[in-house]
Amino acid sequence: MGKKIQFSLVYRDMWQSSGKFQPRKDQLERIAPVFVKMGCFARVETNGGGFEQVSLLAGENPNDAVRAFTKPLKEAGIKTHMLDRGLNALRMYPVPDDVRRLMYKVKHAQGVDIPRIFDGLNDIRNIAPSIKWAKEAGMTPQGTLCITTSPVHTLDYYTRLADEEIAAGAEEICLKDMAGIGQPVFLGQLTKVIKEKHPDILIEYHGHSGPGLSMASILEVCKNGADVIDTAIEPLSWGKVHPDVISVQSMLKHAGFDVPDINMDAYMEARAMTQEFIDDWLGYFINPQNKFMSSLLLTCGLPGGMMGSMMADLGGIRGTINNLRKKKGEPELSTDDLLVKLFAEVAYVWPRVGYPPLVTPFSQYVKNISLMNLLSMEQGKGRYVYMDDNMWGMVLGKSGKVPGEIAPELKELAKKQGRTFTDADPHTLLTDALPDFEKEMKENGWDFGKDNEELLELAMHPEQYRNYKSGQAKKNFLADLQKAKDARMGAKVTPEEAAAFKHASADAIIAPVKGQIFWEFQGDGEAAPAVEPYIGKEYKEGDTFCYLNTAWGEFEAVPADLGGKLVEICAHQGAKVRKGDVIAYIQRDKKD
């Protein structure tokens, strides 16, 4: 019998790569014992950035969910692991040291064994502190190599990073092929070099299915010494997600590897239960396109984990671009047309911003730059017009050092705008934040939670947590769910959901999250500024009023609630608003 290979189930990432929300606590609690019965998983991924934020946005407490999910797995001897974005920890923007340090203590207490610590720029300065704090908390730190294919991402580049992570205390190494564009032979060579130099270091491979290379990559890394393979299960496997464990097990078994058997009765039970979760509420937020694989992803390198948000962004901006094209007498673009244009623009922008590996948050930043470039070019303004501080932060070095060189055109634009580049260690640019959050918790009479987990939640996701505590998050989610159900002919809506939606309406249009305002642009292509909606404009129920470019890099549509006449605009194009700020007022018909 050949080398023993273990399987990990990336259940959290399956959902993030498919849609907007995660399963609820009660659903995770039900399915965890079924994963145990399957008998094939040595590991299960139970937590990560998307898990935390989307749970809060749905009005759910992620801490309760993590504890409920990990308990039966731990009791069965299955290790649990989580995704950790290094400097950004569990969010899309940098986190102060004291909050990051607390995270490992909390997550270990909640039952998570292994943090997969990665940095979107592969900057060891963003990874090494997390490795240290994870070890201090009693966790097993897994250092990560964010895999991509570019002129600067060579075998020497990655082996040097692996050496640095292991020297910093990493006990495992993950090859994180987040877009599935790592070339199989290259990944095999990389695995072999690391194993020959560090034979006691466990190597785990994580590859998305998107462009279709992942099965070949799995075979290559296993032939060269990999120990653990990340897998998925139906009905979410393949597409922009991960290969299904059944196919991976079959391939490796017939190649002579020692692989665990799969209890197929339990597999079918988990499959049916996952479909039930989709049908219950999550299916309303899953774009069907995410089920399909596409070789086009090889050219742009965008990861599966952000395809859901990207398709939503495309839908939001397509109408704006088509309005511009209509004014110019040009044909409208279909979603597919726009998708191809976006992929091509990403391929143009990516080398010019220094080849950052396209993983959270830098995949979002590069995608956002590209998406807004399509808009500004349609307006006749050229590229790089709508870049916020997060996008510039990546370019200027505030998030770490990009692997390649910044293009002269961006250097010149930065100089023109008075922006300065830095080579400072990113985490030294942040000040400790826990004392302020502790004060806020006390002033509000909020419990710090078991092992300070509620304090961590506020400090890590302040806007979302406050929204969750006020009950507004649940109200907003039910409103979104109502609209999604209404879009399906004949969908049944419970009285409770309908009432929650009606009660959420108000004359004030409130910013649901912190972000920068973008109107539905109506420029004429002659470099004219965006035209704001006029006072007196009528909106129907369910119309989009504007868009917010959020701190975590997504474009959030702000609804016009139940519609009416626009009577006042309080925040203008490009303005930065906080959650709860009034953007505008819409006067409904008195009979409402």
C-alpha positions in Angstrom: 0.0 0.0 0.0 1.3 3.5 -0.9 1.5 6.7 1.2 -1.4 7.5 3.5 -3.5 10.4 2.4 -5.9 12.2 4.7 -9.0 14.2 3.7 -10.3 17.5 5.0 -13.8 18.8 4.4 -13.9 22.5 3.7 -17.6 22.9 4.6 -17.4 26.6 5.4 -15.5 27.4 2.2 -18.0 25.4 0.2 -20.7 27.9 1.1 -18.5 31.0 0.8 -17.5 29.9 -2.7 -21.2 29.4 -3.6 -23.2 32.2 -2.1 -23.7 35.0 0.4 -24.7 33.2 3.6 -23.6 30.3 5.9 -25.7 27.6 7.5 -27.3 28.4 10.8 -26.1 27.1 14.2 -29.0 24.5 14.3 -28.1 23.3 10.8 -24.4 22.9 11.6 -25.2 21.1 14.8 -27.3 18.6 12.9 -24.8 17.9 10.1 -21.6 17.6 12.1 -22.4 14.1 13.5 -23.1 13.0 9.9 -19.6 14.0 8.9 -18.4 11.9 11.7 -20.4 8.9 10.4 -18.9 9.4 6.9 -15.6 8.1 8.5 -13.3 9.6 5.8 -12.5 13.0 7.3 -9.4 13.6 9.5 -10.2 17.3 9.4 -13.1 19.7 9.0 -12.9 23.4 8.3 -15.3 25.1 10.8 -14.5 28.8 10.8 -13.1 31.8 8.8 -13.6 35.4 7.8 -16.7 34.8 5.6 -18.3 32.7 8.3 -18.0 35.3 11.0 -19.3 38.3 8.9 -22.1 36.6 7.0 -23.5 35.1 10.2 -23.7 38.5 11.8 -25.2 40.0 8.7 -27.9 37.3 8.9 -28.6 38.2 12.5 -26.9 35.0 13.9 -24.2 34.7 16.5 -21.1 33.0 15.0 -19.6 32.1 18.4 -22.6 29.9 19.3 -22.4 28.3 15.8 -18.6 27.5 16.0 -18.9 25.9 19.4 -21.9 23.8 18.3 -20.2 22.7 15.1 -16.8 21.8 16.6 -18.1 19.9 19.6 -19.2 16.6 18.0 -16.2 16.7 15.6 -13.7 17.1 18.5 -15.4 14.3 20.5 -14.8 12.0 17.5 -11.1 12.9 17.3 -11.5 15.0 14.1 -9.3 18.0 14.0 -10.9 21.4 13.1 -9.3 24.2 11.2 -10.1 27.8 10.3 -9.0 30.4 7.7 -6.9 33.3 9.1 -6.0 36.2 6.9 -2.9 37.2 8.8 -2.8 41.0 9.2 -6.5 41.1 8.3 -7.4 38.1 10.7 -11.1 37.5 10.0 -12.0 40.6 8.0 -11.1 42.5 4.9 -8.9 45.2 6.4 -6.0 45.3 8.9 -6.5 44.3 12.5 -4.5 45.6 15.5 -2.1 43.3 17.3 -4.1 43.0 20.5 -7.2 42.0 18.7 -5.3 39.4 16.6 -3.7 38.0 19.7 -7.0 37.6 21.4 -8.5 35.8 18.4 -6.3 32.7 18.9 -7.2 32.4 22.5 -10.9 32.6 21.7 -10.8 30.3 18.8 -8.8 27.6 20.7 -11.3 27.8 23.5 -14.2 27.4 21.0 -12.7 24.1 19.8 -10.7 25.1 16.7 -7.3 23.3 16.5 -5.5 24.7 13.4 -5.4 28.3 12.0 -4.5 28.4 8.3 -2.5 31.6 8.4 -2.1 33.3 5.1 -1.3 36.7 3.7 -2.6 37.8 0.4 0.8 39.3 -0.5 2.8 36.3 0.9 4.6 38.9 3.1 6.2 37.0 6.1 5.8 40.2 8.2 2.1 39.7 8.2 2.3 35.9 8.9 5.0 35.5 11.5 3.3 37.3 14.4 0.1 35.2 13.9 2.2 32.0 14.0 3.7 33.1 17.3 0.3 34.0 18.9 -1.3 30.8 17.7 1.4 28.7 19.3 1.0 30.7 22.5 -2.7 30.0 22.5 -2.1 26.2 22.2 -3.1 25.9 18.5 -1.2 24.3 15.7 -0.2 27.1 13.3 -0.3 26.2 9.6 1.7 28.5 7.4 0.3 29.1 4.0 1.7 29.7 0.5 -0.9 31.6 -1.7 -0.4 30.0 -5.1 -0.7 31.8 -8.3 1.0 31.7 -11.7 3.1 34.7 -12.8 6.6 35.6 -13.8 7.5 36.5 -10.2 6.0 33.5 -8.4 8.8 31.0 -9.0 9.8 27.8 -7.3 12.6 29.7 -5.4 10.0 32.3 -4.4 7.7 29.8 -2.7 10.4 27.6 -1.2 12.0 30.6 0.4 8.6 31.6 1.9 8.0 28.1 3.2 11.5 28.3 4.9 10.6 31.6 6.5 7.2 30.3 7.8 8.7 27.2 9.2 11.5 29.2 10.9 8.8 31.4 12.4 7.2 28.3 14.0 4.8 26.9 11.4 4.2 23.2 12.1 2.4 22.6 8.8 2.4 24.2 5.3 -0.7 24.7 3.1 -0.5 25.1 -0.6 -3.5 27.4 -1.0 -4.4 27.3 -4.7 -7.4 29.6 -4.1 -8.1 30.2 -7.8 -7.2 26.7 -9.0 -4.7 28.2 -11.5 -1.6 26.6 -10.0 0.0 24.4 -12.6 0.0 20.7 -11.5 3.6 19.9 -12.4 4.8 23.1 -10.6 2.8 22.2 -7.5 4.3 18.7 -7.5 7.8 20.2 -7.7 7.1 22.6 -4.9 5.8 19.9 -2.7 8.8 17.7 -3.3 11.3 20.5 -2.5 9.5 21.4 0.8 9.3 17.7 1.8 12.9 16.9 1.0 14.0 19.9 3.1 11.5 19.6 5.9 10.4 15.9 6.0 8.5 16.3 9.3 6.3 19.2 8.1 2.8 18.1 7.1 1.7 19.5 3.7 -2.0 20.2 3.0 -3.3 21.1 -0.5 -6.3 23.3 -1.1 -7.4 23.8 -4.7 -10.6 25.2 -6.2 -12.1 23.5 -9.2 -12.8 26.7 -11.2 -10.6 26.4 -14.3 -10.4 22.5 -14.1 -6.8 21.9 -13.0 -7.3 20.8 -9.4 -7.7 17.0 -9.9 -4.4 16.9 -11.8 -2.8 19.1 -9.1 -4.1 16.8 -6.3 -2.5 13.8 -8.0 0.8 15.6 -8.5 1.1 16.9 -4.9 0.3 13.4 -3.5 2.9 11.8 -5.7 5.4 14.2 -4.3 4.7 13.9 -0.6 1.5 15.8 0.3 -0.3 14.5 3.4 -3.8 16.1 3.5 -6.2 17.1 0.6 -9.0 19.5 1.0 -12.3 18.2 -0.5 -16.0 19.1 -0.8 -19.3 17.2 -1.1 -22.3 17.6 -3.3 -24.4 19.5 -3.9 -21.8 22.3 -3.6 -18.7 20.6 -4.9 -17.1 21.3 -8.3 -17.9 24.6 -10.1 -16.1 27.4 -8.3 -15.8 25.2 -5.2 -13.6 22.2 -4.6 -13.4 18.6 -6.0 -15.8 16.1 -4.5 -14.3 13.7 -1.9 -15.7 10.7 -3.8 -13.8 11.5 -7.0 -10.6 12.4 -5.1 -10.8 9.1 -3.1 -11.4 7.1 -6.3 -8.5 8.7 -8.2 -6.0 8.3 -5.4 -7.1 4.8 -4.5 -6.5 3.6 -8.0 -3.1 5.4 -8.1 -2.0 3.2 -5.2 -2.4 5.5 -2.2 -3.7 4.5 1.2 -7.0 6.4 1.5 -9.9 6.1 3.9 -13.2 4.5 2.9 -16.4 6.6 2.6 -19.6 5.5 4.3 -21.9 6.2 1.4 -25.1 6.1 3.4 -23.7 8.9 5.5 -22.5 10.8 2.4 -26.0 10.7 0.9 -27.4 11.9 4.2 -25.0 14.8 4.3 -25.7 15.5 0.7 -29.5 15.6 1.2 -29.1 17.7 4.4 -26.9 20.3 2.6 -29.5 20.5 -0.2 -32.2 21.0 2.5 -30.1 24.0 3.9 -29.9 25.4 0.4 -33.7 25.1 -0.1 -34.4 26.5 3.3 -32.8 29.9 2.8 -29.3 29.8 1.4 -30.4 29.0 -2.2 -31.8 32.4 -2.5 -28.3 33.9 -2.3 -26.5 31.4 -4.5 -25.8 32.4 -8.1 -26.4 29.4 -10.4 -23.3 30.5 -12.4 -21.1 29.5 -9.5 -21.9 25.9 -10.2 -20.1 26.0 -13.5 -16.4 25.6 -14.2 -14.7 28.0 -16.6 -11.3 27.9 -18.3 -11.6 31.8 -18.5 -10.5 31.8 -14.9 -7.0 30.8 -16.0 -6.5 34.2 -17.6 -7.7 36.4 -14.7 -6.8 34.1 -11.8 -9.8 35.2 -9.6 -10.6 32.8 -6.8 -13.7 30.7 -6.3 -14.3 32.2 -2.9 -15.2 35.6 -4.3 -17.3 34.6 -7.3 -20.6 35.0 -5.5 -19.9 38.6 -4.6 -18.4 39.3 -8.0 -21.5 38.2 -9.8 -23.6 40.4 -7.6 -21.3 43.3 -8.3 -21.6 42.7 -12.1 -25.4 42.7 -11.8 -25.3 46.0 -9.9 -23.1 47.8 -12.4 -24.4 46.3 -15.6 -27.5 48.5 -15.7 -25.3 51.6 -15.2 -22.9 50.7 -18.0 -25.8 49.8 -20.3 -27.4 53.2 -19.6 -24.2 54.9 -20.7 -24.0 52.7 -23.8 -27.6 53.4 -24.7 -26.9 57.2 -24.6 -24.0 56.6 -27.0 -26.2 54.5 -29.3 -24.1 51.4 -28.6 -25.6 47.9 -28.0 -26.2 46.7 -24.4 -23.8 44.2 -22.8 -25.1 40.9 -21.5 -23.8 39.6 -18.2 -21.5 37.2 -20.1 -20.2 40.1 -22.2 -19.4 42.1 -19.1 -17.9 39.1 -17.4 -15.4 38.6 -20.3 -14.6 42.3 -20.2 -14.0 42.1 -16.5 -11.7 39.1 -16.8 -9.7 40.9 -19.5 -9.4 44.0 -17.4 -8.3 42.0 -14.4 -5.6 40.5 -16.6 -4.5 44.0 -17.6 -4.6 45.5 -14.1 -3.0 42.6 -12.1 0.6 42.9 -13.4 0.4 46.7 -13.1 -0.4 46.5 -9.4 2.5 44.2 -8.7 1.1 40.7 -9.2 -0.6 40.3 -5.7 -1.8 36.7 -5.3 -5.6 37.0 -6.0 -6.9 36.0 -2.6 -8.9 37.9 0.0 -8.7 40.9 0.3 -6.4 41.6 -2.7 -8.6 39.6 -5.1 -11.4 42.0 -4.2 -9.2 45.0 -4.5 -8.0 44.1 -8.0 -11.5 43.1 -9.0 -12.9 46.4 -7.8 -10.2 48.4 -9.5 -11.0 46.5 -12.7 -14.8 46.8 -12.4 -14.6 50.5 -11.7 -12.2 50.9 -14.6 -14.8 49.4 -16.9 -17.2 52.1 -15.7 -14.9 55.0 -15.9 -13.7 54.0 -19.3 -17.3 53.8 -20.5 -17.7 57.3 -19.2 -14.6 58.4 -21.2 -12.5 59.1 -18.1 -9.8 56.5 -18.4 -8.6 54.1 -15.7 -8.0 54.3 -12.0 -10.6 57.1 -11.4 -12.6 55.3 -8.6 -10.0 53.9 -6.3 -10.7 54.0 -2.5 -8.1 54.0 0.3 -8.1 50.2 0.5 -7.2 49.8 -3.1 -4.5 52.5 -2.8 -3.3 50.9 0.4 -2.4 47.8 -1.5 -0.6 49.8 -4.2 1.3 52.0 -1.7 2.6 49.2 0.5 0.4 49.8 3.5 -0.8 46.2 3.5 2.6 44.7 2.8 5.0 44.4 -0.1 3.6 43.4 -3.5 5.6 40.6 -5.2 6.2 42.6 -8.4 6.6 46.2 -9.5 4.0 48.9 -9.5 3.4 50.3 -13.0 4.9 53.8 -13.7 1.4 55.1 -14.6 0.2 54.3 -11.0 3.3 55.7 -9.4 2.8 58.9 -11.3 -0.9 59.1 -10.4 0.0 58.5 -6.7 2.5 61.4 -6.9 -0.1 63.6 -8.5 -2.6 62.9 -5.8 0.0 63.4 -3.0 0.1 59.8 -2.0 3.3 58.3 -0.6 4.7 54.7 -0.8 5.9 53.0 2.4 8.0 49.9 3.2 7.0 50.0 6.9 6.0 46.7 8.6 2.2 46.9 8.2 1.2 45.9 11.7 3.3 48.7 13.2 1.0 51.2 11.5 -1.9 50.1 13.8 -2.6 50.9 17.4 -4.1 48.6 19.9 -7.9 48.8 20.0 -9.2 46.5 22.7 -9.5 49.1 25.5 -11.9 51.2 23.5 -14.0 48.1 22.6 -14.0 47.0 26.3 -15.3 50.5 27.2 -18.0 50.3 24.6 -19.1 46.8 25.9 -19.3 48.1 29.4 -21.2 51.3 28.5 -23.8 49.2 26.6 -24.1 46.6 29.3 -23.0 43.9 26.9 -21.6 40.6 28.2 -18.0 39.9 27.2 -19.0 36.4 26.5 -17.4 33.0 27.3 -13.6 33.4 27.0 -14.1 37.0 25.8 -15.7 35.8 22.6 -18.3 38.6 22.3 -15.6 41.2 23.0 -13.6 39.7 20.1 -16.6 39.8 17.8 -17.1 43.5 18.4 -13.4 44.3 18.0 -13.1 42.2 14.8 -16.4 43.2 13.1 -17.6 46.4 14.8 -20.1 47.5 12.3 -21.7 44.1 11.7 -21.7 43.3 15.5 -23.5 46.5 16.4 -26.0 45.9 13.7 -26.5 42.3 15.1 -26.9 43.5 18.7 -29.5 46.1 17.7 -31.5 43.6 15.8 -31.2 45.6 12.6 -29.1 42.8 10.9 -31.9 40.3 11.3 -34.4 42.8 10.0 -32.3 43.6 7.0 -31.7 39.9 6.3 -35.4 39.1 6.4 -36.0 42.0 4.0 -33.4 40.6 1.6 -35.0 37.2 2.0 -38.4 38.6 1.3 -37.3 40.2 -1.9 -35.5 37.1 -3.0 -38.6 35.0 -2.4 -40.8 37.5 -4.2 -38.5 37.1 -7.2 -39.6 33.5 -7.4 -43.0 33.0 -8.8 -45.4 31.4 -6.3 -42.9 31.5 -3.4 -44.6 31.2 0.0 -43.7 33.9 2.6 -44.4 33.4 6.2 -46.4 36.2 8.0 -43.5 36.7 10.4 -41.1 37.4 7.5 -43.6 39.7 5.7 -44.2 41.7 8.9 -40.5 42.0 9.5 -40.0 43.4 6.0 -42.8 45.9 6.4 -41.6 47.1 9.8 -38.1 47.6 8.4 -39.3 50.3 6.1 -38.8 54.0 6.9 -38.7 57.4 5.2 -35.0 57.7 5.9 -32.7 55.7 3.6 -30.1 54.5 6.0 -26.6 53.2 5.3 -26.7 49.5 6.2 -22.9 49.4 6.5 -19.9 51.7 6.4 -18.8 52.6 2.9 -18.4 55.0 0.0 -21.4 56.1 -2.0 -21.7 55.4 -5.7 -24.9 56.4 -7.6 -26.2 54.6 -10.6 -24.0 56.6 -12.9 -25.6 58.4 -15.8 -22.7 60.2 -17.4 -22.7 60.7 -21.1 -19.2 59.3 -21.8 -17.7 62.8 -22.1 -15.8 62.7 -18.7 -18.8 64.4 -17.1 -19.3 63.7 -13.4 -21.9 61.2 -12.2 -25.4 62.6 -12.2 -27.1 62.3 -8.8 -30.8 61.4 -8.8 -33.0 64.5 -9.0 -35.3 65.6 -6.2 -38.8 64.4 -6.9 -37.6 61.2 -8.6 -40.0 58.3 -8.0 -38.9 54.9 -6.7 -40.8 51.7 -6.7 -40.6 49.1 -3.9 -37.5 47.0 -4.3 -35.6 49.5 -6.5 -31.9 50.0 -5.7 -31.3 53.6 -4.5 -27.4 53.6 -4.6 -24.4 51.4 -3.9 -21.9 51.4 -1.0 -18.3 50.3 -1.6 -17.8 48.6 1.7 -14.7 48.2 3.9 -14.5 44.5 3.0 -14.4 45.3 -0.7 -17.9 44.5 -1.9 -20.5 46.7 -3.5 -23.6 46.7 -1.3 -26.9 47.7 -2.9 -28.9 50.1 -0.8 -32.6 49.6 -1.4 -35.2 52.4 -1.7 -37.2 50.5 0.9 -40.9 50.7 0.0 -40.4 53.4 -2.6 -41.8 56.9 -3.0 -40.6 60.4 -4.0 -37.1 61.5 -3.3 -37.3 64.7 -1.2 -33.7 65.2 0.1 -30.2 63.9 -0.5 -27.9 64.0 2.6 -24.8 62.3 1.2 -23.3 62.9 -2.2 -21.2 61.0 -4.8 -18.0 59.6 -3.3 -19.0 60.5 0.3 -18.0 58.1 3.0 -20.8 57.2 5.4 -21.0 55.2 8.6 -23.5 52.5 9.3 -26.7 54.2 10.4 -26.0 57.5 8.6 -29.0 58.9 6.6 -28.2 58.9 2.9 -31.5 60.5 1.7 -35.2 60.8 2.5 -38.0 59.2 0.4 -41.6 60.3 1.1 -44.1 57.6 0.7 -47.7 58.0 -0.3 -49.7 59.0 2.8 -52.0 56.0 2.3 -49.1 53.7 3.1 
